[in-house]
Structure formats: C-alpha cells, structure tokens
C-alpha cells in the first residue's frame, strides 16, 4: 500500500533480548538473513524505479522508545532524547 500513497508503519515490541533488532535489521550476508528494514527498502525503491508517470517522496524515520525515552536512530546524535 505504501507505493499507492498510504503511510506505512512497522512496529516492533517486546522484551529486551527477544530479537526485535535482528528482525528489523538482520545481517547483510547471507542475504537470507536480511531484516524487515532492508527488505522493505529494496521493495519500495524497486517499485519507484519501475513506476512510469509517477513521482514519489520517500520519507523514513527510525525511532526507539525505551523506558519512556524516545531517540531518533537516524539523527546525528542517536543518544539525544527527543521531547
């Protein structure tokens, strides 16, 4: 649906050490161990590349909420807490 103009969210929730980071990020090699984020980016950008007569704006955020603190993991300072 995101390639049709709908917003999309992937939300990982669970106990510390339960595998959320691995599920989201995975590892690059072997490619069968890639996580949801790289797979989603590949799909989105392949769809954008194949589209004709359409313009796309792709925006992404990667946030961590831990102990009621929010951090932007794509920001310049990933240790800085957001308000």
N, C-alpha and C positions, 0 to 999 in steps of 0.2 A: 503494500500500500504506500510506502514512502516514495516510491517512484511515480506515484499517481497524485502526489501533493499532500498526503496525510503525514502528520507528525508521528514519529515512532519513538518508543522508549524501551530500553532493555534494562530491567531492574534485577539486580542480584542481591539476595537477602539470605542471611544465615549466620550460624555461629562462626567465630574465629576458627580458622583451620579447616573449614568444611569444603574448601575447593572453589570458592567464588572467583578468586583472581585467576586461577588456572582455567576455569570455564570461560571467563571473559577474555583473557589474553592468550592463553595456551603457550605453545612454543613453536618457533618457525620451522624447525627441522626435527622430525619429519613433518611434512605438510598435513598429514592426517591428525596431528596434534594441535593445529591452529585453533584458537578460541573463537568465540562468537564475534568479537570486535573485528579482527582481520577478515573473517569470512563475510561479515555484513558489509564492510568497506569494499571488498572485492566485488560483491554483488551490485552494490549501489553504483560504483564507478563503471562497471561493465555496462550496466543499464543506461547510464548517462551517455557513455561513448557510442552506444548503438542507436540512441534516440535521434530521430530526424524531426526538424521543425519544432524543437522544444528548447527552452532554456531552463537550467536548473541552478538552484542555490543550495549548496550542501553546507549545513552547519552542524557541528558536533560539540558536545560537552561531555566531560568525563569527571564526575563528582564522586567524592567519598563522604559518607555520613558515618561518623564513628563517635560514640559517646556524646551525641548531640552536637558535635562539631562538624562543619561542612568545609571541605577543602576541594579546590579546583585542581585536578591532577594533570590538566593540560596547561595550567598557568605557569608563569615564570618562576614563582616560588610555591612549590607544592606543599610546603609546610605552613603557609599562611592560611589562617582560618577566615572564612567568609562570614559576613554578617547575615 
